[in-house]
Structure formats: C-alpha cells, structure tokens
Amino acid sequence: MNVLIYLIPVALFLGGVGLAAFLWSLKSGQYEDLEGAANRILIDDENDEVS
C-alpha cells in the first residue's frame, strides 16, 4: 500500500503532461487539415520516380 503514495502522483503528473501535449497540439494547428494528409497519399508525384 505504501507504493500507492508514489504511484498516484506519478500517474497524475503523466496525465497532466499528456493533456498539456494534446492542448499544445490543438493550439499549434496539428488537426486543421485532416483531409489533405489523407489525399496526399493518393496523389501520384511524377518527380519521385524511382529509376
């Protein structure tokens, strides 16, 4: 039971770090163009031909 004294604050801290990273990614515009990234896979670039 003594280990819970350490594990609970560590879990809360890691959860806060994850939440802060998610909020940072929202503010920096990581989720703005979801369709563009999916469509870029389908575009056939002629400059990237392998010889």
CHARMM-style PDB file with segment names, atoms N, HN, CA, C and O in Angstrom:
ATOM      1  N   MET     1       0.809  -1.203   0.000  1.00  0.00      PROA
ATOM      2  CA  MET     1       0.000   0.000   0.000  1.00  0.00      PROA
ATOM      3  C   MET     1       0.853   1.268   0.000  1.00  0.00      PROA
ATOM      4  O   MET     1       0.402   2.328  -0.435  1.00  0.00      PROA
ATOM      5  N   ASN     2       2.065   1.152   0.483  1.00  0.00      PROA
ATOM      6  HN  ASN     2       2.431   0.291   0.836  1.00  0.00      PROA
ATOM      7  CA  ASN     2       2.928   2.335   0.502  1.00  0.00      PROA
ATOM      8  C   ASN     2       3.329   2.777  -0.894  1.00  0.00      PROA
ATOM      9  O   ASN     2       3.668   3.941  -1.111  1.00  0.00      PROA
ATOM     10  N   VAL     3       3.290   1.851  -1.837  1.00  0.00      PROA
ATOM     11  HN  VAL     3       3.015   0.906  -1.660  1.00  0.00      PROA
ATOM     12  CA  VAL     3       3.682   2.197  -3.198  1.00  0.00      PROA
ATOM     13  C   VAL     3       2.652   3.129  -3.843  1.00  0.00      PROA
ATOM     14  O   VAL     3       2.989   3.870  -4.767  1.00  0.00      PROA
ATOM     15  N   LEU     4       1.404   3.101  -3.370  1.00  0.00      PROA
ATOM     16  HN  LEU     4       1.131   2.500  -2.620  1.00  0.00      PROA
ATOM     17  CA  LEU     4       0.381   3.989  -3.913  1.00  0.00      PROA
ATOM     18  C   LEU     4       0.691   5.454  -3.628  1.00  0.00      PROA
ATOM     19  O   LEU     4       0.255   6.338  -4.365  1.00  0.00      PROA
ATOM     20  N   ILE     5       1.432   5.708  -2.577  1.00  0.00      PROA
ATOM     21  HN  ILE     5       1.787   4.989  -1.978  1.00  0.00      PROA
ATOM     22  CA  ILE     5       1.827   7.082  -2.253  1.00  0.00      PROA
ATOM     23  C   ILE     5       2.685   7.652  -3.380  1.00  0.00      PROA
ATOM     24  O   ILE     5       2.666   8.860  -3.620  1.00  0.00      PROA
ATOM     25  N   TYR     6       3.422   6.813  -4.058  1.00  0.00      PROA
ATOM     26  HN  TYR     6       3.437   5.832  -3.863  1.00  0.00      PROA
ATOM     27  CA  TYR     6       4.277   7.256  -5.167  1.00  0.00      PROA
ATOM     28  C   TYR     6       3.565   7.149  -6.518  1.00  0.00      PROA
ATOM     29  O   TYR     6       3.734   8.008  -7.385  1.00  0.00      PROA
ATOM     30  N   LEU     7       2.776   6.098  -6.690  1.00  0.00      PROA
ATOM     31  HN  LEU     7       2.638   5.401  -5.986  1.00  0.00      PROA
ATOM     32  CA  LEU     7       2.174   5.850  -7.992  1.00  0.00      PROA
ATOM     33  C   LEU     7       1.071   6.843  -8.349  1.00  0.00      PROA
ATOM     34  O   LEU     7       0.954   7.237  -9.509  1.00  0.00      PROA
ATOM     35  N   ILE     8       0.266   7.250  -7.379  1.00  0.00      PROA
ATOM     36  HN  ILE     8       0.362   6.930  -6.437  1.00  0.00      PROA
ATOM     37  CA  ILE     8      -0.832   8.171  -7.676  1.00  0.00      PROA
ATOM     38  C   ILE     8      -0.318   9.531  -8.149  1.00  0.00      PROA
ATOM     39  O   ILE     8      -0.809  10.023  -9.166  1.00  0.00      PROA
ATOM     40  N   PRO     9       0.645  10.169  -7.468  1.00  0.00      PROA
ATOM     41  CA  PRO     9       1.156  11.439  -8.004  1.00  0.00      PROA
ATOM     42  C   PRO     9       1.867  11.299  -9.351  1.00  0.00      PROA
ATOM     43  O   PRO     9       1.777  12.194 -10.191  1.00  0.00      PROA
ATOM     44  N   VAL    10       2.570  10.190  -9.564  1.00  0.00      PROA
ATOM     45  HN  VAL    10       2.644   9.463  -8.882  1.00  0.00      PROA
ATOM     46  CA  VAL    10       3.237   9.969 -10.854  1.00  0.00      PROA
ATOM     47  C   VAL    10       2.202   9.824 -11.959  1.00  0.00      PROA
ATOM     48  O   VAL    10       2.382  10.371 -13.048  1.00  0.00      PROA
ATOM     49  N   ALA    11       1.116   9.092 -11.694  1.00  0.00      PROA
ATOM     50  HN  ALA    11       0.970   8.648 -10.810  1.00  0.00      PROA
ATOM     51  CA  ALA    11       0.062   8.921 -12.695  1.00  0.00      PROA
ATOM     52  C   ALA    11      -0.623  10.252 -12.991  1.00  0.00      PROA
ATOM     53  O   ALA    11      -0.915  10.552 -14.149  1.00  0.00      PROA
ATOM     54  N   LEU    12      -0.880  11.046 -11.966  1.00  0.00      PROA
ATOM     55  HN  LEU    12      -0.643  10.802 -11.026  1.00  0.00      PROA
ATOM     56  CA  LEU    12      -1.489  12.357 -12.182  1.00  0.00      PROA
ATOM     57  C   LEU    12      -0.560  13.278 -12.966  1.00  0.00      PROA
ATOM     58  O   LEU    12      -1.012  14.030 -13.829  1.00  0.00      PROA
ATOM     59  N   PHE    13       0.720  13.221 -12.670  1.00  0.00      PROA
ATOM     60  HN  PHE    13       1.087  12.610 -11.968  1.00  0.00      PROA
ATOM     61  CA  PHE    13       1.688  14.047 -13.397  1.00  0.00      PROA
ATOM     62  C   PHE    13       1.763  13.645 -14.863  1.00  0.00      PROA
ATOM     63  O   PHE    13       1.759  14.512 -15.737  1.00  0.00      PROA
ATOM     64  N   LEU    14       1.830  12.356 -15.149  1.00  0.00      PROA
ATOM     65  HN  LEU    14       1.833  11.652 -14.440  1.00  0.00      PROA
ATOM     66  CA  LEU    14       1.894  11.894 -16.533  1.00  0.00      PROA
ATOM     67  C   LEU    14       0.603  12.208 -17.287  1.00  0.00      PROA
ATOM     68  O   LEU    14       0.642  12.531 -18.474  1.00  0.00      PROA
ATOM     69  N   GLY    15      -0.534  12.115 -16.607  1.00  0.00      PROA
ATOM     70  HN  GLY    15      -0.565  11.852 -15.642  1.00  0.00      PROA
ATOM     71  CA  GLY    15      -1.792  12.503 -17.230  1.00  0.00      PROA
ATOM     72  C   GLY    15      -1.808  13.986 -17.565  1.00  0.00      PROA
ATOM     73  O   GLY    15      -2.300  14.382 -18.622  1.00  0.00      PROA
ATOM     74  N   GLY    16      -1.269  14.810 -16.665  1.00  0.00      PROA
ATOM     75  HN  GLY    16      -0.869  14.488 -15.807  1.00  0.00      PROA
ATOM     76  CA  GLY    16      -1.185  16.245 -16.922  1.00  0.00      PROA
ATOM     77  C   GLY    16      -0.255  16.557 -18.081  1.00  0.00      PROA
ATOM     78  O   GLY    16      -0.538  17.451 -18.878  1.00  0.00      PROA
ATOM     79  N   VAL    17       0.851  15.832 -18.183  1.00  0.00      PROA
ATOM     80  HN  VAL    17       1.080  15.105 -17.535  1.00  0.00      PROA
ATOM     81  CA  VAL    17       1.774  16.030 -19.307  1.00  0.00      PROA
ATOM     82  C   VAL    17       1.097  15.654 -20.627  1.00  0.00      PROA
ATOM     83  O   VAL    17       1.252  16.353 -21.628  1.00  0.00      PROA
ATOM     84  N   GLY    18       0.355  14.562 -20.627  1.00  0.00      PROA
ATOM     85  HN  GLY    18       0.229  13.994 -19.813  1.00  0.00      PROA
ATOM     86  CA  GLY    18      -0.370  14.155 -21.828  1.00  0.00      PROA
ATOM     87  C   GLY    18      -1.437  15.163 -22.215  1.00  0.00      PROA
ATOM     88  O   GLY    18      -1.615  15.456 -23.397  1.00  0.00      PROA
ATOM     89  N   LEU    19      -2.145  15.693 -21.234  1.00  0.00      PROA
ATOM     90  HN  LEU    19      -2.000  15.455 -20.274  1.00  0.00      PROA
ATOM     91  CA  LEU    19      -3.158  16.704 -21.505  1.00  0.00      PROA
ATOM     92  C   LEU    19      -2.523  17.985 -22.035  1.00  0.00      PROA
ATOM     93  O   LEU    19      -3.049  18.606 -22.958  1.00  0.00      PROA
ATOM     94  N   ALA    20      -1.400  18.378 -21.457  1.00  0.00      PROA
ATOM     95  HN  ALA    20      -0.972  17.873 -20.707  1.00  0.00      PROA
ATOM     96  CA  ALA    20      -0.704  19.583 -21.925  1.00  0.00      PROA
ATOM     97  C   ALA    20      -0.212  19.398 -23.362  1.00  0.00      PROA
ATOM     98  O   ALA    20      -0.292  20.330 -24.162  1.00  0.00      PROA
ATOM     99  N   ALA    21       0.294  18.213 -23.699  1.00  0.00      PROA
ATOM    100  HN  ALA    21       0.358  17.456 -23.049  1.00  0.00      PROA
ATOM    101  CA  ALA    21       0.754  17.953 -25.068  1.00  0.00      PROA
ATOM    102  C   ALA    21      -0.416  17.972 -26.045  1.00  0.00      PROA
ATOM    103  O   ALA    21      -0.283  18.471 -27.163  1.00  0.00      PROA
ATOM    104  N   PHE    22      -1.545  17.441 -25.638  1.00  0.00      PROA
ATOM    105  HN  PHE    22      -1.654  17.036 -24.730  1.00  0.00      PROA
ATOM    106  CA  PHE    22      -2.730  17.462 -26.505  1.00  0.00      PROA
ATOM    107  C   PHE    22      -3.219  18.886 -26.722  1.00  0.00      PROA
ATOM    108  O   PHE    22      -3.543  19.257 -27.850  1.00  0.00      PROA
ATOM    109  N   LEU    23      -3.280  19.685 -25.673  1.00  0.00      PROA
ATOM    110  HN  LEU    23      -3.017  19.384 -24.756  1.00  0.00      PROA
ATOM    111  CA  LEU    23      -3.726  21.071 -25.812  1.00  0.00      PROA
ATOM    112  C   LEU    23      -2.747  21.879 -26.651  1.00  0.00      PROA
ATOM    113  O   LEU    23      -3.164  22.747 -27.418  1.00  0.00      PROA
ATOM    114  N   TRP    24      -1.445  21.609 -26.517  1.00  0.00      PROA
ATOM    115  HN  TRP    24      -1.106  20.904 -25.894  1.00  0.00      PROA
ATOM    116  CA  TRP    24      -0.452  22.283 -27.356  1.00  0.00      PROA
ATOM    117  C   TRP    24      -0.658  21.936 -28.828  1.00  0.00      PROA
ATOM    118  O   TRP    24      -0.559  22.804 -29.696  1.00  0.00      PROA
ATOM    119  N   SER    25      -0.944  20.663 -29.104  1.00  0.00      PROA
ATOM    120  HN  SER    25      -1.024  19.958 -28.399  1.00  0.00      PROA
ATOM    121  CA  SER    25      -1.142  20.255 -30.493  1.00  0.00      PROA
ATOM    122  C   SER    25      -2.409  20.884 -31.072  1.00  0.00      PROA
ATOM    123  O   SER    25      -2.454  21.181 -32.266  1.00  0.00      PROA
ATOM    124  N   LEU    26      -3.428  21.088 -30.255  1.00  0.00      PROA
ATOM    125  HN  LEU    26      -3.392  20.847 -29.285  1.00  0.00      PROA
ATOM    126  CA  LEU    26      -4.626  21.775 -30.736  1.00  0.00      PROA
ATOM    127  C   LEU    26      -4.322  23.230 -31.073  1.00  0.00      PROA
ATOM    128  O   LEU    26      -4.763  23.734 -32.106  1.00  0.00      PROA
ATOM    129  N   LYS    27      -3.574  23.902 -30.210  1.00  0.00      PROA
ATOM    130  HN  LYS    27      -3.216  23.493 -29.372  1.00  0.00      PROA
ATOM    131  CA  LYS    27      -3.267  25.315 -30.428  1.00  0.00      PROA
ATOM    132  C   LYS    27      -2.315  25.527 -31.600  1.00  0.00      PROA
ATOM    133  O   LYS    27      -2.371  26.566 -32.256  1.00  0.00      PROA
ATOM    134  N   SER    28      -1.443  24.559 -31.871  1.00  0.00      PROA
ATOM    135  HN  SER    28      -1.398  23.715 -31.338  1.00  0.00      PROA
ATOM    136  CA  SER    28      -0.482  24.735 -32.954  1.00  0.00      PROA
ATOM    137  C   SER    28      -1.041  24.320 -34.316  1.00  0.00      PROA
ATOM    138  O   SER    28      -0.341  24.426 -35.323  1.00  0.00      PROA
ATOM    139  N   GLY    29      -2.288  23.853 -34.363  1.00  0.00      PROA
ATOM    140  HN  GLY    29      -2.856  23.768 -33.545  1.00  0.00      PROA
ATOM    141  CA  GLY    29      -2.938  23.565 -35.642  1.00  0.00      PROA
ATOM    142  C   GLY    29      -2.620  22.201 -36.224  1.00  0.00      PROA
ATOM    143  O   GLY    29      -2.656  22.036 -37.443  1.00  0.00      PROA
ATOM    144  N   GLN    30      -2.315  21.233 -35.402  1.00  0.00      PROA
ATOM    145  HN  GLN    30      -2.286  21.367 -34.411  1.00  0.00      PROA
ATOM    146  CA  GLN    30      -1.986  19.895 -35.906  1.00  0.00      PROA
ATOM    147  C   GLN    30      -3.192  19.194 -36.525  1.00  0.00      PROA
ATOM    148  O   GLN    30      -3.022  18.295 -37.348  1.00  0.00      PROA
ATOM    149  N   TYR    31      -4.402  19.587 -36.144  1.00  0.00      PROA
ATOM    150  HN  TYR    31      -4.540  20.317 -35.475  1.00  0.00      PROA
ATOM    151  CA  TYR    31      -5.608  18.896 -36.603  1.00  0.00      PROA
ATOM    152  C   TYR    31      -6.413  19.743 -37.580  1.00  0.00      PROA
ATOM    153  O   TYR    31      -7.607  19.499 -37.755  1.00  0.00      PROA
ATOM    154  N   GLU    32      -5.800  20.718 -38.213  1.00  0.00      PROA
ATOM    155  HN  GLU    32      -4.830  20.915 -38.071  1.00  0.00      PROA
ATOM    156  CA  GLU    32      -6.529  21.625 -39.091  1.00  0.00      PROA
ATOM    157  C   GLU    32      -6.896  20.984 -40.428  1.00  0.00      PROA
ATOM    158  O   GLU    32      -8.030  21.136 -40.880  1.00  0.00      PROA
ATOM    159  N   ASP    33      -5.983  20.283 -41.065  1.00  0.00      PROA
ATOM    160  HN  ASP    33      -5.061  20.159 -40.698  1.00  0.00      PROA
ATOM    161  CA  ASP    33      -6.206  19.760 -42.411  1.00  0.00      PROA
ATOM    162  C   ASP    33      -6.140  18.234 -42.394  1.00  0.00      PROA
ATOM    163  O   ASP    33      -5.137  17.644 -42.796  1.00  0.00      PROA
ATOM    164  N   LEU    34      -7.205  17.608 -41.930  1.00  0.00      PROA
ATOM    165  HN  LEU    34      -8.020  18.087 -41.603  1.00  0.00      PROA
ATOM    166  CA  LEU    34      -7.216  16.148 -41.861  1.00  0.00      PROA
ATOM    167  C   LEU    34      -7.416  15.510 -43.231  1.00  0.00      PROA
ATOM    168  O   LEU    34      -6.895  14.425 -43.489  1.00  0.00      PROA
ATOM    169  N   GLU    35      -8.151  16.160 -44.096  1.00  0.00      PROA
ATOM    170  HN  GLU    35      -8.574  17.042 -43.886  1.00  0.00      PROA
ATOM    171  CA  GLU    35      -8.418  15.598 -45.421  1.00  0.00      PROA
ATOM    172  C   GLU    35      -7.209  15.716 -46.341  1.00  0.00      PROA
ATOM    173  O   GLU    35      -6.999  14.850 -47.189  1.00  0.00      PROA
ATOM    174  N   GLY    36      -6.419  16.760 -46.191  1.00  0.00      PROA
ATOM    175  HN  GLY    36      -6.590  17.464 -45.502  1.00  0.00      PROA
ATOM    176  CA  GLY    36      -5.270  16.967 -47.066  1.00  0.00      PROA
ATOM    177  C   GLY    36      -4.230  15.883 -46.917  1.00  0.00      PROA
ATOM    178  O   GLY    36      -3.672  15.414 -47.910  1.00  0.00      PROA
ATOM    179  N   ALA    37      -3.961  15.477 -45.688  1.00  0.00      PROA
ATOM    180  HN  ALA    37      -4.414  15.857 -44.882  1.00  0.00      PROA
ATOM    181  CA  ALA    37      -2.968  14.424 -45.463  1.00  0.00      PROA
ATOM    182  C   ALA    37      -3.446  13.092 -46.043  1.00  0.00      PROA
ATOM    183  O   ALA    37      -2.646  12.326 -46.581  1.00  0.00      PROA
ATOM    184  N   ALA    38      -4.733  12.818 -45.936  1.00  0.00      PROA
ATOM    185  HN  ALA    38      -5.383  13.440 -45.498  1.00  0.00      PROA
ATOM    186  CA  ALA    38      -5.257  11.565 -46.486  1.00  0.00      PROA
ATOM    187  C   ALA    38      -5.221  11.579 -48.010  1.00  0.00      PROA
ATOM    188  O   ALA    38      -4.960  10.548 -48.630  1.00  0.00      PROA
ATOM    189  N   ASN    39      -5.478  12.722 -48.615  1.00  0.00      PROA
ATOM    190  HN  ASN    39      -5.690  13.559 -48.111  1.00  0.00      PROA
ATOM    191  CA  ASN    39      -5.477  12.804 -50.079  1.00  0.00      PROA
ATOM    192  C   ASN    39      -4.067  12.843 -50.653  1.00  0.00      PROA
ATOM    193  O   ASN    39      -3.862  12.430 -51.794  1.00  0.00      PROA
ATOM    194  N   ARG    40      -3.095  13.328 -49.894  1.00  0.00      PROA
ATOM    195  HN  ARG    40      -3.261  13.664 -48.967  1.00  0.00      PROA
ATOM    196  CA  ARG    40      -1.720  13.403 -50.380  1.00  0.00      PROA
ATOM    197  C   ARG    40      -1.139  12.015 -50.658  1.00  0.00      PROA
ATOM    198  O   ARG    40      -0.240  11.873 -51.487  1.00  0.00      PROA
ATOM    199  N   ILE    41      -1.641  11.010 -49.978  1.00  0.00      PROA
ATOM    200  HN  ILE    41      -2.371  11.126 -49.304  1.00  0.00      PROA
ATOM    201  CA  ILE    41      -1.159   9.644 -50.208  1.00  0.00      PROA
ATOM    202  C   ILE    41      -1.554   9.178 -51.609  1.00  0.00      PROA
ATOM    203  O   ILE    41      -0.811   8.443 -52.261  1.00  0.00      PROA
ATOM    204  N   LEU    42      -2.719   9.609 -52.061  1.00  0.00      PROA
ATOM    205  HN  LEU    42      -3.322  10.206 -51.532  1.00  0.00      PROA
ATOM    206  CA  LEU    42      -3.256   9.130 -53.331  1.00  0.00      PROA
ATOM    207  C   LEU    42      -2.702   9.868 -54.541  1.00  0.00      PROA
ATOM    208  O   LEU    42      -2.813   9.376 -55.664  1.00  0.00      PROA
ATOM    209  N   ILE    43      -2.106  11.044 -54.334  1.00  0.00      PROA
ATOM    210  HN  ILE    43      -2.016  11.444 -53.422  1.00  0.00      PROA
ATOM    211  CA  ILE    43      -1.575  11.829 -55.447  1.00  0.00      PROA
ATOM    212  C   ILE    43      -0.291  11.188 -55.952  1.00  0.00      PROA
ATOM    213  O   ILE    43       0.615  10.896 -55.172  1.00  0.00      PROA
ATOM    214  N   ASP    44      -0.220  10.972 -57.252  1.00  0.00      PROA
ATOM    215  HN  ASP    44      -0.957  11.210 -57.885  1.00  0.00      PROA
ATOM    216  CA  ASP    44       0.946  10.339 -57.857  1.00  0.00      PROA
ATOM    217  C   ASP    44       1.923  11.419 -58.290  1.00  0.00      PROA
ATOM    218  O   ASP    44       1.681  12.112 -59.278  1.00  0.00      PROA
ATOM    219  N   ASP    45       3.026  11.572 -57.562  1.00  0.00      PROA
ATOM    220  HN  ASP    45       3.223  11.009 -56.759  1.00  0.00      PROA
ATOM    221  CA  ASP    45       4.030  12.559 -57.908  1.00  0.00      PROA
ATOM    222  C   ASP    45       4.947  12.005 -59.007  1.00  0.00      PROA
ATOM    223  O   ASP    45       5.506  10.916 -58.877  1.00  0.00      PROA
ATOM    224  N   GLU    46       5.086  12.768 -60.074  1.00  0.00      PROA
ATOM    225  HN  GLU    46       4.632  13.653 -60.180  1.00  0.00      PROA
ATOM    226  CA  GLU    46       5.943  12.325 -61.175  1.00  0.00      PROA
ATOM    227  C   GLU    46       7.405  12.623 -60.885  1.00  0.00      PROA
ATOM    228  O   GLU    46       8.286  12.041 -61.518  1.00  0.00      PROA
ATOM    229  N   ASN    47       7.682  13.511 -59.948  1.00  0.00      PROA
ATOM    230  HN  ASN    47       6.967  13.983 -59.433  1.00  0.00      PROA
ATOM    231  CA  ASN    47       9.075  13.860 -59.613  1.00  0.00      PROA
ATOM    232  C   ASN    47       9.742  12.806 -58.734  1.00  0.00      PROA
ATOM    233  O   ASN    47      10.969  12.775 -58.630  1.00  0.00      PROA
ATOM    234  N   ASP    48       8.958  11.951 -58.107  1.00  0.00      PROA
ATOM    235  HN  ASP    48       7.962  11.975 -58.192  1.00  0.00      PROA
ATOM    236  CA  ASP    48       9.504  10.965 -57.168  1.00  0.00      PROA
ATOM    237  C   ASP    48       9.667   9.588 -57.795  1.00  0.00      PROA
ATOM    238  O   ASP    48       9.594   8.585 -57.085  1.00  0.00      PROA
ATOM    239  N   GLU    49       9.884   9.510 -59.104  1.00  0.00      PROA
ATOM    240  HN  GLU    49       9.943  10.324 -59.681  1.00  0.00      PROA
ATOM    241  CA  GLU    49      10.039   8.222 -59.755  1.00  0.00      PROA
ATOM    242  C   GLU    49      11.352   7.569 -59.364  1.00  0.00      PROA
ATOM    243  O   GLU    49      12.389   8.226 -59.277  1.00  0.00      PROA
ATOM    244  N   VAL    50      11.292   6.273 -59.133  1.00  0.00      PROA
ATOM    245  HN  VAL    50      10.449   5.739 -59.204  1.00  0.00      PROA
ATOM    246  CA  VAL    50      12.490   5.503 -58.787  1.00  0.00      PROA
ATOM    247  C   VAL    50      13.053   4.906 -60.068  1.00  0.00      PROA
ATOM    248  O   VAL    50      12.324   4.289 -60.844  1.00  0.00      PROA
ATOM    249  N   SER    51      14.342   5.090 -60.286  1.00  0.00      PROA
ATOM    250  HN  SER    51      14.934   5.592 -59.655  1.00  0.00      PROA
ATOM    251  CA  SER    51      14.929   4.549 -61.524  1.00  0.00      PROA
ATOM    252  C   SER    51      15.682   3.273 -61.295  1.00  0.00      PROA
ATOM    253  OT1 SER    51      16.230   2.701 -62.238  1.00  0.00      PROA
TER     254      SER     51
END
